[in-house]
Amino acid sequence: MAKSKHYYIRKTHRYLGLILGIQFLLWTIGGLYFSWSNMDEVHGDFEKKKAPFPPVGIALVSPSVAIENISKIHPVDSLLSVQLIEILGEPYYQMRSISNIHSGSHHSVQATTYLANAITGNIKAPLTKEEAIEVAKQRFNGKPAVTSVEYLAATNGHHEYRESPLPAYAITFDHPSATTVYVASELGTVQKFRNNKWRMFDFLWMLHTMDYQSRDNIGNLILRMFSVLGLVTVISGFVLYGISFKGFKKKRVLS
């Protein structure tokens, strides 16, 4: 005896519901966490002190003096940006430059960031471990002890400091939030605050986007497939309801 379309639609809907049910549950849990979370706490804003600014009245040298000193170390073809910052009580120019590198027929462009003392024009080496710790302490709201310091020259796709300037120091404080402050050694500034709430948000975001490598690609193949299957599941449910509806059955009998 041939099985009806009703049977096949019901069976398809059942198995799709079983396969997609877990992911729908994860999407719902993630959505609840996102909507009920205080984003200031997730970003660690309550732990941040405002970045210090150089005071008015300091006699600063022209950035051209710093550029001249940089040129003695490395050729500079273009200047992308110049920013005046403070590092541990001293004013510095944070200078991003571009150099054209020629090697035979090969041509490449290299972007480099330098720190130059804004009073003397002298070039500063990247932050040491001790300097990075002091910079992190200066920006952290409170005086917790440092539990660990890690030097990052590279990160993998799962690291919480992904797609941020390297090299950097990861400085973790003895705090209930287990906050880690990331300081870029060549930029001389704090880049990220990461705490347990952010880590939970990031984990649920990974499950939400179904990007288990970079976590931020919302156009990945797995998510697209589940989105299409979810649509099929919903449509099959409506079709199943329509076929099973008594009024619909009566109309078919009368016709």
VENQUI-V517464 format. One record per pair of residues at least 12 apart in sequence whose ideal C-beta (glycine too) atoms are under 10 Angstrom apart, sorted by the first residue. I is the first residue (numbers start at 1). GAP is how many residues later the second one is. If there is no record, write none. Layout:
i:I gap:GAP
i:I gap:GAP
//
This chain:
i:4 gap:239
i:5 gap:234
i:5 gap:238
i:6 gap:233
i:6 gap:234
i:6 gap:237
i:6 gap:238
i:8 gap:228
i:9 gap:226
i:9 gap:227
i:9 gap:228
i:9 gap:230
i:9 gap:231
i:9 gap:233
i:9 gap:234
i:9 gap:235
i:10 gap:226
i:10 gap:227
i:10 gap:229
i:10 gap:230
i:10 gap:233
i:10 gap:234
i:11 gap:225
i:12 gap:220
i:12 gap:221
i:12 gap:224
i:12 gap:227
i:12 gap:228
i:13 gap:219
i:13 gap:220
i:13 gap:221
i:13 gap:222
i:13 gap:223
i:13 gap:224
i:13 gap:225
i:13 gap:226
i:13 gap:227
i:13 gap:228
i:14 gap:219
i:14 gap:222
i:14 gap:226
i:15 gap:218
i:16 gap:213
i:16 gap:214
i:16 gap:216
i:16 gap:217
i:16 gap:218
i:16 gap:220
i:16 gap:221
i:17 gap:216
i:17 gap:219
i:17 gap:220
i:18 gap:215
i:19 gap:207
i:19 gap:210
i:19 gap:214
i:20 gap:206
i:20 gap:209
i:20 gap:210
i:20 gap:212
i:20 gap:213
i:20 gap:214
i:21 gap:212
i:23 gap:184
i:23 gap:185
i:23 gap:187
i:23 gap:199
i:23 gap:200
i:23 gap:203
i:23 gap:206
i:23 gap:207
i:24 gap:202
i:24 gap:206
i:24 gap:209
i:25 gap:182
i:26 gap:178
i:26 gap:180
i:26 gap:181
i:26 gap:182
i:26 gap:184
i:27 gap:177
i:27 gap:180
i:27 gap:181
i:27 gap:182
i:27 gap:183
i:27 gap:199
i:27 gap:203
i:28 gap:180
i:29 gap:175
i:29 gap:178
i:29 gap:179
i:30 gap:171
i:30 gap:173
i:30 gap:174
i:30 gap:175
i:30 gap:176
i:30 gap:177
i:30 gap:178
i:30 gap:179
i:31 gap:173
i:31 gap:177
i:32 gap:172
i:33 gap:164
i:33 gap:167
i:33 gap:168
i:33 gap:170
i:33 gap:171
i:33 gap:172
i:33 gap:175
i:34 gap:167
i:34 gap:170
i:34 gap:171
i:34 gap:174
i:37 gap:160
i:37 gap:161
i:37 gap:163
i:37 gap:164
i:37 gap:167
i:38 gap:159
i:39 gap:158
i:39 gap:159
i:39 gap:162
i:41 gap:136
i:41 gap:154
i:41 gap:156
i:41 gap:157
i:41 gap:160
i:42 gap:151
i:42 gap:152
i:42 gap:153
i:42 gap:154
i:42 gap:155
i:42 gap:156
i:42 gap:157
i:42 gap:158
i:42 gap:159
i:42 gap:160
i:43 gap:149
i:43 gap:150
i:43 gap:151
i:43 gap:152
i:43 gap:154
i:43 gap:155
i:43 gap:158
i:44 gap:96
i:44 gap:97
i:44 gap:133
i:44 gap:135
i:44 gap:136
i:44 gap:137
i:44 gap:148
i:44 gap:149
i:44 gap:150
i:44 gap:151
i:44 gap:153
i:44 gap:154
i:45 gap:96
i:45 gap:148
i:46 gap:95
i:46 gap:131
i:46 gap:147
i:46 gap:149
i:47 gap:92
i:47 gap:93
i:47 gap:94
i:47 gap:95
i:47 gap:97
i:47 gap:126
i:47 gap:128
i:47 gap:130
i:47 gap:132
i:47 gap:134
i:47 gap:146
i:47 gap:148
i:48 gap:91
i:48 gap:92
i:48 gap:93
i:48 gap:131
i:48 gap:133
i:48 gap:142
i:48 gap:145
i:49 gap:88
i:49 gap:89
i:49 gap:90
i:49 gap:91
i:49 gap:92
i:49 gap:93
i:49 gap:141
i:50 gap:89
i:50 gap:91
i:51 gap:34
i:51 gap:35
i:51 gap:84
i:51 gap:87
i:51 gap:88
i:51 gap:138
i:51 gap:139
i:52 gap:33
i:52 gap:34
i:52 gap:35
i:52 gap:36
i:52 gap:37
i:52 gap:83
i:52 gap:86
i:52 gap:87
i:53 gap:31
i:53 gap:32
i:53 gap:33
i:53 gap:38
i:54 gap:30
i:54 gap:31
i:54 gap:32
i:54 gap:33
i:54 gap:35
i:54 gap:36
i:54 gap:37
i:54 gap:38
i:54 gap:64
i:54 gap:65
i:55 gap:31
i:55 gap:34
i:55 gap:36
i:58 gap:26
i:58 gap:32
i:58 gap:33
i:58 gap:60
i:58 gap:61
i:59 gap:59
i:59 gap:60
i:60 gap:24
i:60 gap:31
i:60 gap:33
i:60 gap:57
i:60 gap:58
i:60 gap:59
i:60 gap:60
i:60 gap:61
i:61 gap:32
i:61 gap:55
i:61 gap:56
i:61 gap:57
i:61 gap:58
i:61 gap:59
i:61 gap:60
i:61 gap:61
i:62 gap:31
i:62 gap:56
i:62 gap:59
i:63 gap:16
i:63 gap:19
i:63 gap:21
i:63 gap:30
i:63 gap:32
i:63 gap:53
i:63 gap:55
i:63 gap:58
i:64 gap:15
i:64 gap:57
i:65 gap:28
i:65 gap:51
i:65 gap:52
i:65 gap:53
i:65 gap:55
i:65 gap:56
i:65 gap:57
i:66 gap:16
i:66 gap:26
i:66 gap:27
i:66 gap:29
i:66 gap:48
i:66 gap:49
i:66 gap:50
i:66 gap:51
i:66 gap:52
i:66 gap:54
i:66 gap:55
i:66 gap:56
i:66 gap:57
i:67 gap:12
i:67 gap:15
i:67 gap:26
i:67 gap:28
i:67 gap:30
i:67 gap:47
i:67 gap:49
i:67 gap:54
i:68 gap:53
i:69 gap:45
i:69 gap:47
i:69 gap:48
i:69 gap:51
i:69 gap:52
i:69 gap:53
i:69 gap:54
i:70 gap:23
i:70 gap:25
i:70 gap:27
i:70 gap:29
i:70 gap:42
i:70 gap:44
i:70 gap:46
i:70 gap:51
i:70 gap:53
i:71 gap:26
i:71 gap:28
i:72 gap:51
i:73 gap:39
i:73 gap:41
i:73 gap:50
i:74 gap:23
i:74 gap:25
i:74 gap:36
i:74 gap:38
i:74 gap:40
i:74 gap:49
i:75 gap:22
i:75 gap:24
i:75 gap:25
i:75 gap:26
i:75 gap:35
i:76 gap:19
i:76 gap:21
i:76 gap:22
i:76 gap:23
i:76 gap:24
i:76 gap:36
i:76 gap:38
i:77 gap:20
i:77 gap:21
i:77 gap:22
i:77 gap:23
i:77 gap:24
i:77 gap:32
i:77 gap:33
i:78 gap:18
i:78 gap:19
i:78 gap:20
i:78 gap:21
i:78 gap:22
i:78 gap:31
i:78 gap:33
i:79 gap:16
i:79 gap:17
i:79 gap:18
i:79 gap:19
i:80 gap:15
i:80 gap:16
i:80 gap:17
i:80 gap:18
i:80 gap:31
i:80 gap:32
i:80 gap:33
i:81 gap:13
i:81 gap:14
i:81 gap:15
i:81 gap:16
i:81 gap:32
i:82 gap:12
i:82 gap:13
i:82 gap:14
i:82 gap:15
i:82 gap:34
i:82 gap:36
i:83 gap:12
i:83 gap:13
i:83 gap:30
i:83 gap:104
i:83 gap:106
i:84 gap:34
i:85 gap:30
i:85 gap:33
i:85 gap:102
i:85 gap:103
i:85 gap:104
i:86 gap:32
i:86 gap:49
i:86 gap:52
i:86 gap:102
i:86 gap:103
i:87 gap:28
i:87 gap:30
i:87 gap:37
i:87 gap:40
i:87 gap:44
i:87 gap:47
i:87 gap:48
i:87 gap:51
i:87 gap:100
i:87 gap:101
i:87 gap:102
i:88 gap:39
i:88 gap:43
i:88 gap:46
i:88 gap:47
i:88 gap:50
i:88 gap:100
i:89 gap:45
i:89 gap:49
i:90 gap:25
i:90 gap:27
i:90 gap:28
i:90 gap:29
i:90 gap:30
i:90 gap:34
i:90 gap:98
i:91 gap:25
i:91 gap:26
i:91 gap:27
i:91 gap:28
i:92 gap:22
i:92 gap:23
i:92 gap:24
i:92 gap:25
i:92 gap:26
i:92 gap:27
i:92 gap:31
i:92 gap:32
i:92 gap:96
i:92 gap:97
i:93 gap:21
i:93 gap:22
i:93 gap:23
i:93 gap:24
i:93 gap:25
i:93 gap:28
i:93 gap:30
i:93 gap:31
i:94 gap:19
i:94 gap:20
i:94 gap:21
i:94 gap:22
i:94 gap:24
i:94 gap:92
i:94 gap:93
i:94 gap:94
i:94 gap:95
i:95 gap:17
i:95 gap:18
i:95 gap:19
i:95 gap:20
i:95 gap:21
i:95 gap:28
i:96 gap:15
i:96 gap:16
i:96 gap:17
i:96 gap:18
i:96 gap:90
i:96 gap:91
i:97 gap:13
i:97 gap:14
i:97 gap:15
i:97 gap:16
i:97 gap:17
i:98 gap:12
i:98 gap:13
i:98 gap:14
i:99 gap:12
i:99 gap:13
i:112 gap:74
i:113 gap:13
i:113 gap:52
i:113 gap:71
i:113 gap:73
i:113 gap:74
i:113 gap:75
i:114 gap:12
i:114 gap:72
i:114 gap:73
i:115 gap:12
i:115 gap:70
i:115 gap:71
i:115 gap:72
i:115 gap:73
i:115 gap:74
i:124 gap:62
i:124 gap:64
i:125 gap:60
i:125 gap:61
i:126 gap:41
i:126 gap:42
i:126 gap:43
i:126 gap:58
i:126 gap:59
i:126 gap:60
i:126 gap:61
i:126 gap:62
i:127 gap:40
i:127 gap:41
i:127 gap:42
i:127 gap:56
i:127 gap:57
i:127 gap:58
i:127 gap:59
i:127 gap:60
i:127 gap:61
i:127 gap:62
i:128 gap:41
i:128 gap:57
i:129 gap:20
i:129 gap:21
i:129 gap:22
i:129 gap:40
i:129 gap:42
i:129 gap:54
i:129 gap:56
i:130 gap:19
i:131 gap:38
i:131 gap:52
i:131 gap:54
i:131 gap:57
i:132 gap:17
i:132 gap:19
i:132 gap:36
i:132 gap:37
i:132 gap:38
i:132 gap:39
i:132 gap:49
i:132 gap:50
i:132 gap:51
i:132 gap:52
i:132 gap:53
i:132 gap:56
i:132 gap:58
i:133 gap:13
i:133 gap:16
i:133 gap:36
i:133 gap:38
i:133 gap:48
i:133 gap:50
i:134 gap:37
i:134 gap:49
i:135 gap:34
i:135 gap:36
i:135 gap:46
i:135 gap:48
i:135 gap:49
i:135 gap:50
i:135 gap:53
i:135 gap:54
i:135 gap:55
i:136 gap:13
i:136 gap:33
i:136 gap:34
i:136 gap:35
i:136 gap:36
i:136 gap:37
i:136 gap:43
i:136 gap:44
i:136 gap:45
i:136 gap:46
i:136 gap:47
i:136 gap:54
i:136 gap:57
i:137 gap:34
i:137 gap:36
i:137 gap:44
i:138 gap:43
i:138 gap:52
i:139 gap:42
i:139 gap:44
i:139 gap:50
i:139 gap:51
i:139 gap:54
i:140 gap:31
i:140 gap:33
i:140 gap:35
i:140 gap:39
i:140 gap:41
i:140 gap:50
i:140 gap:53
i:141 gap:34
i:141 gap:38
i:142 gap:31
i:142 gap:33
i:142 gap:37
i:143 gap:30
i:144 gap:28
i:144 gap:29
i:144 gap:30
i:144 gap:31
i:144 gap:32
i:144 gap:33
i:144 gap:35
i:145 gap:28
i:145 gap:29
i:145 gap:30
i:146 gap:25
i:146 gap:26
i:146 gap:27
i:146 gap:28
i:146 gap:35
i:147 gap:24
i:147 gap:25
i:147 gap:26
i:147 gap:27
i:147 gap:28
i:147 gap:31
i:147 gap:33
i:148 gap:22
i:148 gap:23
i:148 gap:24
i:148 gap:25
i:148 gap:26
i:148 gap:32
i:149 gap:20
i:149 gap:21
i:149 gap:22
i:149 gap:23
i:149 gap:31
i:149 gap:34
i:150 gap:18
i:150 gap:19
i:150 gap:20
i:150 gap:21
i:150 gap:22
i:150 gap:30
i:150 gap:32
i:151 gap:15
i:151 gap:16
i:151 gap:17
i:151 gap:18
i:151 gap:19
i:151 gap:34
i:152 gap:12
i:152 gap:14
i:152 gap:15
i:152 gap:16
i:152 gap:17
i:152 gap:18
i:152 gap:30
i:152 gap:32
i:152 gap:33
i:153 gap:13
i:153 gap:14
i:153 gap:15
i:153 gap:32
i:154 gap:12
i:154 gap:13
i:155 gap:13
i:155 gap:15
i:156 gap:57
i:156 gap:58
i:157 gap:54
i:157 gap:55
i:157 gap:56
i:157 gap:57
i:157 gap:58
i:157 gap:59
i:158 gap:44
i:158 gap:48
i:158 gap:54
i:158 gap:55
i:158 gap:56
i:158 gap:57
i:159 gap:35
i:160 gap:20
i:160 gap:22
i:160 gap:32
i:160 gap:34
i:160 gap:35
i:160 gap:38
i:160 gap:39
i:160 gap:42
i:160 gap:55
i:161 gap:19
i:161 gap:21
i:161 gap:23
i:161 gap:30
i:161 gap:31
i:161 gap:33
i:162 gap:30
i:162 gap:40
i:162 gap:52
i:162 gap:53
i:162 gap:54
i:163 gap:51
i:163 gap:53
i:164 gap:18
i:164 gap:20
i:164 gap:27
i:164 gap:28
i:165 gap:17
i:165 gap:18
i:165 gap:19
i:165 gap:20
i:165 gap:21
i:165 gap:22
i:165 gap:24
i:165 gap:26
i:165 gap:27
i:166 gap:16
i:166 gap:18
i:166 gap:19
i:166 gap:20
i:166 gap:25
i:167 gap:16
i:167 gap:17
i:167 gap:18
i:167 gap:19
i:168 gap:13
i:168 gap:14
i:168 gap:15
i:168 gap:16
i:168 gap:17
i:168 gap:18
i:168 gap:19
i:168 gap:22
i:168 gap:23
i:168 gap:24
i:169 gap:12
i:169 gap:13
i:169 gap:14
i:169 gap:15
i:169 gap:16
i:170 gap:12
i:170 gap:13
i:170 gap:22
i:170 gap:24
i:171 gap:12
i:171 gap:19
i:172 gap:22
i:173 gap:22
i:175 gap:20
i:175 gap:21
i:176 gap:19
i:176 gap:20
i:177 gap:16
i:177 gap:17
i:177 gap:18
i:177 gap:19
i:177 gap:20
i:177 gap:21
i:177 gap:22
i:178 gap:16
i:178 gap:17
i:178 gap:18
i:178 gap:19
i:178 gap:21
i:179 gap:14
i:179 gap:15
i:179 gap:16
i:179 gap:17
i:179 gap:18
i:179 gap:19
i:180 gap:12
i:180 gap:13
i:180 gap:14
i:180 gap:15
i:180 gap:18
i:180 gap:19
i:181 gap:12
i:181 gap:13
i:181 gap:14
i:182 gap:12
i:202 gap:13
i:202 gap:14
i:203 gap:12
i:205 gap:13
i:208 gap:15
i:209 gap:13
i:209 gap:14
i:210 gap:12
i:210 gap:13
i:210 gap:14
i:210 gap:15
i:210 gap:16
i:210 gap:17
i:211 gap:12
//
